């Protein structure tokens, strides 16, 4: 299988190696010899040739998520198997297309990152390590622990079940009083391979609880607002990415042609399956047989819709690109309340930069990243939530979806500043 992704103007074409040469490495050594090659198409002809390669090599787009988004003067990072890389490199040399090998062995990088992590033990969750990635089972244990140990602030509940029967768990944070309270929704892990998302959602819960006890200003926020936090929306896909395919993106529902999964961020009931989505079940941007066909999307949509008058901000966390995006995704028009949404976004990226100097781009998703339809931020906005954002967290392509554990802390710390900033805006009216 071949895959492509883009961060900002970065595309990664990814061809998975099919050789299983051993059992001493992660994922049965399935990525041994895979390479990442950076390609820069300098004109429309070269961009179109890359699009043709998509069909010839059964390419799976990572970012941009649609073939039409492959354009000239964009940086295209191509991840290819050991066999396919020779064919691709020969083609690039003969065509005189600018390129560079970024990663010579993807499996080696995965193994190095895994070996740098401490040995896992079933330790007390009071010493939970927020600076490493965690499996779905570990995250569920952690959620139960937070519910049990911070009962005055945290409650846990299920809003439904996934395709494979796993509970869709949400944490609610806030002072438990009977008064009417506005709310903020955060979800992570809508795309399985974007592990930094669930890591941030856990970081957010930890930091919010700490802030309640140590920051009088934020304690007041929790008396006025409830936070609904869903650490892993795509639970089946996330579990699969840990145990079978590190770079799996979609859900795990089964449809035609023996292909699995739907892009959970193309399945919402808003301009469904138009630009930037596919009707082919084998594509990474498959929109599903119908809007909200995925039980995970349907459950979240139902939960939020019932509370749409209270929820003032929706935030979804993805990777990677270092961007803060807001509606519209499916068209280039400005949203009616553009001024206040843009102002909040601008202040949020300034807050991010203040921490470690990391620069984020911000703006409407369609023009800042690419056109896409059936996205969660468009759905949330069209259902009355005034502040609706999608974060594309670190980095811009050097590590891509393989962001190392060592960068979890700085990524989450800077993102926390942005979320706090947007939260303060959510307490105000946005016209």
N, C-alpha and C positions, 0 to 999 in steps of 0.2 A: 504494500500500500504506500502511496506517496502523499505527503502533506505539505501545505504552504501556510506561513503565517506572516502578518505584518504588524509592526508596532510603529505608530505614527506613519512614516513612509517606509516601514520595514516589512518585507514579505519573507516567509520562510516556507520553502517547498520541502516537504518531508517524505522520504521514502523509507519505510520500515524494512529492516533486514529480516528475512524469513529464516535465516540459519539459526538453529538452536544447538550451540556447540558445547554446552555444559550446564551444570546445575549449581555452580559455586558462585554465580553472580545474580544480581537482581533480575527478575523477570526471565529467568532461565537463559540469561545472556542473549536475549533476542535482538538487542541493539548493537551487538559486536560489529565493529567496522563501519557503522553508520557515520556519515560526515555531515557537517553543515557548511554549505558553500554560499558565499554572498555574491549576488548577481545584480548588476545595475543596467537595466535596459535603457539605452540612450535615445531610442525613438519608438514610434508606434509600431514599426515593423518588428522590432525585437520583443516588444511587449506582447504583440499578437503571437509571436512564435512561442513565448512562454505559455500563453493560453492554450495553444495547440498541444504543447507538451502535457498540459493538464489532462487532456483527453487521451493522448497516446499512452501515457504512463499511469493512468488512473489516479491522477493527483487529487489529494485531499487538502483543501485550503485551510490554513490556520488563521492567518490574518494577512490581508483582508479575507473575509469569509465568503466572498463571491468572486467568480472569475472576472466579472466586469470591472472589478476594482484594481486589477493588475494594469498599471499605467506606466508610461515612460517616465524616466527620471526618478522612479521609486527604487529603493534598495530592496532587493529580493534575496532573502536568505534561504537556501535550498538544503533541506535535510534529506540525505539520500543513503540508501543501503550500499554496502561495499561493492556489490556487483553493478548497481545502477550508476554509482558515482563515476565509474570509468567511462560509461557511455555519455553521461552528462558532461563531464569535463572535456572529453574529446570534442563534443559538439560545441561547447563554449569557446574552446581554443580555435577551432576551424572557423567559427562565425565571428571571431574577434570581439566577443562580448566580454566586457569588464567583469572580473570575478575574483574571489579570494576564498581560500579554505579557512573557515573560522574555528571549527571543531573537527579534529581528525578522527575521533572515536567517541561517539556519544555514550556508549556503554561504560567506557573508562571513566567519563565524567560522572555518570550516575553512581558507579561503584565508589569513586573517591568521596563523593558527598555523603554516601551512606556510611562509609568507614569513619568519617569524621564525627559522627554522632555517638553519644554515649550509649552503652549497652542498656537496652530497655528492661526495666524491672517493674513489677506491679507494686510500686511504692505508694505511700500515702499521697492522696491527691492534694494535700495541703502543700506539697512540694512540686506541684505540676510545673513542667518546663515549658514556658511559653515561647522559648527561643528555638524550638524544633517543631517539625511537622508531626501531626498525629493522625493515626488511622481513625476510621469512622467509629469503631468500637471504643477507642480511647476518648474520643470527643463525647460520645454518649455518656460514658462513665463520668466524665468531667461535668457535663451538664447536670446530671443527677446530684453530683457532689455540691455544685454551686447552689442548687435548689435547696439542698438539705442544710448547708452551713450558713446560708444567708437568707433564711426564710422571710425575714422582715423586708427584703428588697427584691428577691428573685423568686419567680414561680415558673414551673416548667409544665408544658402541656403539648399534646399532639393535635395536629390539625388534619390528620388523615394518614394514608399509607401510600407508599411508592408502588411502582409497577411490580416489583419483586417482593412486596409485602413489608417493607421496613417502615417504621414510624417516622413521620415528618414532625420533628420536634422543634419547638420554639421556646425561648426564654423571654419572660417579661420582666423588665427591670423598672422599679419605681416604688415610691412610698405607697403603701396599701391603705388608701383612704377612699371614702365613698363619693367624694366630690368628682364632678366631671373634669376629665383631664384630656388634654391634647396628647398626641402620640407621634412617635417616629418609628419607621420600619427600616431594618437593616437585614439584607440577606447576602450570603456568601456561597460560593461553590455551585453556582448555576451551571458552570462548565467544569467538568470533573478534574481536568489536569491542572487547573489554576489553583494550586495548593496554597498560595499566599493568601487567598481570600478567606478560607476557613480559619487560618492562623490569625488573621486580623480580627475576625468576629470574636474569637476567644480573647484576644488582647483587649478588645473594646470592653467586654464584660468585666474583665479583671480591673482595668483602669477606671471604669465607671464606678465600680464598687469602692475602689480606693479613694476616688475623688469625693464620693459621698461623705466619707468619714474625715477627709483632710482638706477639702476645699469648700468653704461655706457657700461660695457662689454656685458651685455645681450641686450642692445639696439642695439648694433652692430650686434648681432646674428639675431635679428628680421629684420634687413636691408638686411641680406643675406639669411634668411630662411623664409619659410611660414610653419605654423603649421596647419594641418587639425585635428580638434578634434571632435569626435563623442561621446557625453556623454552617449548615450544609443543606442546601435546597435539593441538589441532585444527588441524593444519598446512594442510589444504586451505581451511578457512574463513578462517584468518588471512591466507593469501595472497590470497584473494578480497576480503577487507576492505581490503587495500592497493590492489588493482588495479581493482575493479569497484564494490563497495558498502561504504562505510565502516562502515555499521551492520549488516552481516551478523552473525548470531549462531550459526547451526547449522553442522553439517558440510556436505559437498557431495555426499553420496550422492543418487541419484535414485530416487524412488518414484512413487506414483500421482499423477494429476491434474497432471502436469507441474510438480510442486513438488519442490524440492531440500532435502536436509538433514534431520538429526535433531538434537535438543537433546542434546548429548553428556553433559549432566548430568541427564538423565532416562532414560538408556539402560542403567544398571547393574542387575545382577540382585539387586535388593532392593526388595520391594513395587513391582514394575515397573508403570508406567502406572496408578497409582491417583490420589489427590488431587494436583492441581497439575501434571498432565501431560495431554497430548492424544493421541488416536488419529488426528487429522486431519493428514495429511502437510503441509498448507499452514500449520499453526500453528507459532509459534516455539517452543512447548514439545512438539513432536511427539516421542513416546517411541520411535519406530521400530517396525518390524513385529514385533520380538521383543527380549528382553534381549540386550545385547552384539551387536546386529546391526551396529553400526559397528565396522570393523576397528581404529579407534583405541582405542575403549573396550575391546574384546576383548583387544588386545595389552597394554594397561596392566594390566588385570585379571589376565591370565595371569602376567605378570611379577611383580606384587605377591603374588599367591596363592602362588607357589612360594617366596617369601621371607617369608611372613606371620609366621613364628615369630621372625624376626630384626628385622623392621621394627616399631619401637615407636611411631613417630609418622608420621601422614599429614597433609600440609598442601596445600591447593589454593587458588590465589589468583585472585580474581575482582574485579569492580568493577560498581557502586560502591555504597556505603552507609555506610562506616566502621563495620563490624561484625566481630566475631570470633564465628563460629558453630560449634557442635558438635552431634552427634546428640542427639535424633533430628530428622530433617527430615519424616518421613512420619507421625509421631504425636506427641502431646503428653506421653507418658510420659517420666519421667527415666531416663537410662541407669544401669545398676547401679553404675558407678564415678563417678557424678556429682561426688562431693565433690572428688576429686583433679583431674578434668578442668576443673571450674569454677574451682578454685584456680589452676591454671596459666593459664587464660584471664584471670582477674582480674589476675594479675601481669603478663601480656602486655600488656593494655590500659593498665595503669599505666605500663609501660615506653614504650609509644607516646606517651602523654600527656607523659612527662618530656622528650621531645625538642623538640616545638614547641607543646605545649598542645592538640593535636588529641584530641578525645574520641571514643572508640569505644564502642559498645554491645556487650555480649557475652551469650551465653546459648544455649539450645537453638535450632536453626534454625527449628523449627516455630513457636515462640511469639515469637521475637525478630524473625523476618522474615516467613515464611509457610509453610504446609504445601506440601511437594513430595515426590514419590516418585521412586525410581530414581536417587538422588544418590550421588556418589562417597564422601562422608564417611560416609553410612550403610552403604554396601557395605564400606568399609575397616574400620569399627568392627565390623560383624557378622562380619567375617573375622578377628577377633582382634587388631586394632591398637588398643591402649588409648587413645592420644591421637589423635583424628581431628578436624581443624579445616578450616573454610573461611573465608578472609579475604575480606571485601568492602572493598576499599581505597578511597582518596579518590575523589570527594568525596561530598556529599550531594545533588547535583542541580544546582548552579550551572553546572558544566561537564559533568557526567555522563560519558558515554563519550568526550567531547572534552577530557579533562584535558590541559592544555597541557604542553609539554616542560619549562617552568620549574618545574613541581611534581613532576617525576619524582624529583629528588634528595631533597627533604624527605619525600616519600611512602615512598621506598625506605629511607631512613635510619631512620625511625621504625619501619617494618615489620621491619627487620633486628633491632632491639632485641627485638621481640616474639618473633621466630623463635628467637633465641638463648635467650630465656627458656624457651620451650617445649622446646627441645632439651635444656636442663639437666634439665627434668622427665622427659624421655624416658630419661634414664640411671637413673631410679628406678622402682620398681614402682608400678603404679597399680591398686589393687584397688577 
